[in-house]
Amino acid sequence: MAQTDKRTFWGYRRPNGTVGIRNHVLILPTIVCATQAARQITELVHGTVSFIHQHGCAQVGVDFEQTMRTYIGMGANPNVYGVVVLGLGCETHQAKMIAHEIAKTGKPVEVVAIQDYGGTLMATAQGAKIAVKMVQEASMQRRELCDFSELIVGTECGGSDACSGLSANPAVGVVSDRIADLGGTSILAETTELIGAEHLLAERAVDDKVAKRVYEVIHAMENRAIQMGVDIRTGNPSPGNIRGGLSSLEEKSLGAAAKAGTRPLQELIDYAQKPTRKGLVWMDTPGHDIEQLTGMVAGGSQLALFTTGRGTPTGSPIAPTIKIATNSTVFESMNDNIDLNAGTIIDGTETIEQVGERIFDEIIEVCNGKLTKAEILKQHDFGIWRIGPTF
Amino acid sequence: MAEKQHKIVMMKPHDKVAVALEPLSAGTTVNVRNAETTLTVQLKDSIEFGHKFAVVPIAEGEDILKYGEVIGMATRAIEVGEHVHIHNLEGKRGRGDKIGANG
């Protein structure tokens, strides 16, 4: 195989021109009541993935829309070959509406509603039959050489410690710059964990509108704590962050912002929204690992870089996450979960740039099919950022 | 120089704290290098890996700088060489307990 000048990888081209690095058939439960049937289909049919959640009904307004956008984005993600949308029938987030939106990508989409088939067993059988056909079709698709500009890489830090801002996050920053320079997209998220560092990012905004939006989303997030009358530190930094040496949210934020590298901030997008520009993009998400990862994947990220100081198993059902340790101790103690070690920067045996180069090489390998630890351990986490009450 | 060099990082010249990248015992004298100068600090507390200590005296209510930026304020006077953490540093952002509904 001709490969590569580090500008290309082998991906799956979708009918709408986007490129996947995986070829999953997604069983997409649009309502909590359908999640168990969806899980059973994945147990019956090799090559399918799904996720468990608590959503899809009795949501209204912007919260309804955000959940809708998340479901549609998961189905539309380029890593998905085709989708079986599994509904119940009576829920607010109607399976047919979601399938209709995903079908605009041109990929195969089918709908099964449990009430239409007289219950779980028949609906499971029907979903599984459709999935078998889809998986076989997916297996016929060949990878083709694709350009790095096709990639949207999500960046995330979870289980941070004092080393996060010194080793793994600056190394991810090097990679983020490289991706932007190659015409790709790098998503910065975790609005909560940018409180206290917003002025540094606003300075890099491409225009005043983006700079203004930076302050708006930061203040909206901070005001949630203020309006509730709580000290944000009761949730963030977490007890593990504190044991790792982080004393305040501001300190954590300054370390987290290092993931953003040095390139201009092109735009600020809503949760689970697809970027409209290339380069560095900020998605408004909470700091919660699973909710932010879900938002970035629903926004089209084919891959995520996840730095960790305390160690974390998290992953997405459809987008590989490359786990990067901030210190050598956690790399060794949680090696089942962690792919790369940036602790060498702390140890003094590698520079930030050298680790950035290793992360970049790993991205190419993972794009070409190398499985991450989170994928091998079936870490299929999913969580939607709820912004409203349930009725 | 026979003196042992400890693994410590001070991010910016005007920072008021440095981070220990190895566990350090109370009483140890350490050299903290930054872009402009080298500070000699005798540790008053033992400092765990990844934790911070003051490299200059910090007054009660004063902003504490790391990365050249504010990471919170001192809740009491902090002497050079003291452990700086949640017992003497408070974040200033998202403080609904102070200015929010119940504050």
Contacts between the chains, C-beta under 8 A, distances in Angstrom:
chain1	res1	chain2	res2	distance
A	161	B	50	5.4
A	162	B	19	5.6
A	162	B	50	3.5
A	162	B	51	6.8
A	162	B	52	7.5
A	163	B	21	7.8
A	163	B	50	6.0
A	165	B	67	7.0
A	166	B	9	6.3
A	166	B	19	7.2
A	166	B	21	8.0
A	195	B	93	4.9
A	195	B	94	6.1
A	196	B	69	7.3
A	196	B	70	7.2
A	196	B	71	7.4
A	196	B	91	7.9
A	196	B	93	5.3
A	197	B	69	7.2
A	200	B	69	7.6
A	222	B	93	6.0
A	222	B	94	4.9
A	225	B	94	4.1
A	225	B	95	7.5
A	225	B	96	4.4
A	225	B	100	7.0
A	226	B	94	7.0
A	226	B	95	7.3
A	226	B	96	4.2
A	226	B	99	6.0
A	226	B	100	4.3
A	226	B	101	8.0
A	227	B	96	6.8
A	227	B	100	6.2
A	227	B	101	6.3
A	228	B	96	5.5
A	228	B	100	6.5
A	228	B	101	6.6
A	229	B	96	4.8
A	229	B	97	6.6
A	229	B	100	3.8
A	229	B	101	3.5
A	229	B	102	3.5
A	229	B	103	6.0
A	230	B	96	4.6
A	230	B	97	6.1
A	230	B	100	6.8
A	231	B	94	7.3
A	231	B	95	5.8
A	231	B	96	6.4
A	231	B	97	4.0
A	231	B	98	7.7
A	232	B	91	7.4
A	232	B	93	6.9
A	232	B	94	2.8
A	232	B	95	7.1
A	232	B	96	7.0
A	233	B	91	5.6
A	233	B	94	7.4
A	242	B	85	7.7
A	242	B	86	6.0
A	244	B	50	5.4
A	245	B	19	7.0
A	245	B	48	7.0
A	245	B	49	7.5
A	245	B	50	3.3
A	245	B	51	4.4
A	245	B	52	6.7
A	245	B	85	7.6
A	247	B	52	7.1
A	247	B	71	6.8
A	247	B	72	6.4
A	247	B	84	6.9
A	247	B	85	5.0
A	247	B	86	5.3
A	247	B	89	4.7
A	247	B	91	7.5
A	248	B	71	5.3
A	248	B	72	4.1
A	248	B	86	7.9
A	248	B	89	6.4
A	248	B	90	7.0
A	248	B	91	3.2
A	248	B	92	7.8
A	248	B	93	7.9
A	249	B	91	5.0
A	249	B	93	5.8
A	249	B	94	6.1
A	250	B	69	7.4
A	250	B	70	6.3
A	250	B	71	4.7
A	250	B	72	5.9
A	250	B	91	5.6
A	250	B	92	7.0
A	250	B	93	5.8
A	251	B	66	6.1
A	251	B	71	3.9
A	251	B	72	7.0
A	251	B	91	7.7
A	254	B	66	7.1
A	254	B	67	4.5
A	254	B	69	5.4
A	254	B	71	6.8
A	255	B	67	7.7
A	309	B	50	7.8
A	327	B	49	7.9
A	327	B	50	7.6
A	329	B	49	8.0
A	346	B	7	7.7
A	346	B	21	5.5
A	348	B	7	7.3
